[in-house]
Amino acid sequence: MLNYNEIKERKYILLDDEPYEVVSAQVSRKQANKPVNKTKLKSLLNGRVVEHTFHMSDKVNEADMSKQNFVFIYRKGNEFWFHAEGDKSDRFPIGTEVIGNAEYYILPNETIEFSVFTNDDDEDMIIGVNLPLKMELKVKDAPPAVKGNTAQGGDKIVTTVTGLKVTAPMFINPGDVIAVSTETGEYSERVSKA
């Protein structure tokens, strides 16, 4: 149980039996009024952000969150098939609504970390993918560098083996491995040359 002033950023709470991540929290007091905690909460089920004000008398339960690793097997339509780490017979699909943009960063046979919410009935719900800040991806397709005005650097669109299109410098070629930010999808650096 968390008091109103213990509801802080990066905490997971239950509000109306739904798990939320606290995106921002600010405890304030206006003149003679009692202090309040104004928060922005992101729903872990559908991603919507809501504003909620907690008063001194309010208490909330922390959401029962855990992290679990699953191994990506393959994609079939809008389903991504995984198996539990260490148990290849325990196969299950995860839909694109959970995977989201992570589809451009996962490759078959890679171990992926997921956030799992356990509700009051002890049922586990996979609610999100936890990617590192940068991932290394091999370039599958890159147009040839064109001679011309490269004094300003010059960029081109390259495609990685996962299908992600990235704006990269002219010197990137097919087969190169590049680091890409998983938050912005932007090129960071060339890791190795083909």
N, C-alpha and C positions, 0 to 999 in steps of 0.2 A: 504494500500500500504506500503510495506517494502522497505527501502533503502538497498543497497548491504551489509552494515555493521550491519543491524538489523536482518539479516538472521542467526539465532543462533540455537543451539541444542534444540530439543523438540518443535520447531515451525512447523506448517503445512503450506505449500505454494502451490500455483498453478504454474505449469510450463508446457507450451503447453497444457493447459486445463486439466491437470492430477494432482491429489493431491499427494504430497510427504511429508514425515516427514524428517526433517533435522536431520541426524544422527551425523554428525560432521561438524564444521565450523571453519575456521582459517583465520583471516584477516592478510595478510602479505604484505610487501612492499620490492621490490628488488631495491636497489640503487636508480637510478633516475626515475624508473618507478612509475606509479601511483599504489596505493594500490588495492589489489584484495582480494576476499573472496573465498577460495577454500573449497568446500563443498562435502559431501557425502550425497546423498538423497535416501531415500527408498520409492519406489512407494507403495502407499496404495492400489492400485488396483491389482498388481500382485507380489509384494514383492521384485522385483529386485532392486539392489542398483546401482546407477549411480554416477559418479563424475561430478560436474559442477562448473565452475569458474564464479563468478559474478564480474563484473567490476564496477567502481565508478558510471557510468551513469545508471547501471541496477536497475530496480525496479520490484518487483513482488507482486502479490496479495496474501494475506493470504487465505488459504483454509477455507471454511465455514464448520467447524467441530463441532459436538455436541456428547453428550453421551446420550444414551437411554437405558432403562431397558426393557427386554422382559423375559417372563416366558417360560422355556423349558417344552414342553409337552411330546414328544416322538421322537424316531428316526425310520425312514422307509427307508432302503437302504442307499443311499448317501444324504438323506434329513433329516434335523433336523427341527422339527416343533415347532414353538413358538407362543405365543399370546402376544398382548400388555399388559403391566401391568395394571390391573384394567378392562380389556375388553376381556373376554374369547372368544367372538365371532369374534374378529379380529385375525384370524389364518393365518400363512404364513410359507413357508419353507425357510430355509437357507442352502445352499450347503456346502459340505465338504471343498471346496476351501476357504471359509470364516472362517469356524469353525477351520480347521487345527487340531493341537494337543489338542485344548481345549476339543475335544470329550472325552478325558480321565478324564476330571475334572468336567463335568456337569452332574447333575442328574435331573430326572423328578421333576417338581414343584419347581425348584430353579429359582430365579431371576438372570439373567445374564446381565452384562453391555456390551453394544456394542458401537463402534465408528461409527458415521454416517456422511457421506459427503453429503452436499447439493450442487448440481451443479447450473449453471446459469439459468437453466430452472425450478428451485425450485423442482427438483426431488431428493428424498433421496435415497442414496445408503449405505447399511450396508457393511462396509469394514473390520471390525475386532472385535475380542472379547477382552475385557479388564478383565483379570483374576487377582485376588490378588496374591502376591508373593508366599504364601503358601496356600494349601487347605487341609482340613481334609477329608480323605477317609477311608471307612471301608474295612478291609481285607476280601476277599471272600475265598481265597485259599492260604494255606501256607503249605509247606512240614514240617513234624515233625523235631524237632531239633535232630541232630545226635551227639552222644557222640564221642569225639575224640579230635583233636587238636584245642581247642577253645582259646588257650592262645593269639592268634593274633586277637581274636574277633569273627571270623566266621560269614559268611553271607549266606543268601539264597534268592532265588527269590520268592516273594509273588505276588499275583494277587489281585487287588482291585475290588470292585463291578462294577467299570466302565470299567474294562478290562485292566487297566494299570499294567504293570509288573514292580516291583520295587525291587531293591536289598536292603534287610533289615537285621537287626541283627537276630541271631538264636532265640531269645526269643519272636519274633512276631508270633502270632497265629491267626487262623481264628476268625473273630469277633472283633479283636482289631481295634482301630481307629488310623491311623497314619497321620502325617503331611508330605506333599510332596511338594517340590519346583516345581512351575508351569513352571519355566524357564528351569530347568535341568532335571526334572522328578526324582530327587533323594530323598531318604528317609531323613527326618529331625529329627523326634522324634516320640515316641509313645504318643498319646494324652490320650487314655483310654484303659483299659484292658478288654477283653471279660469276 
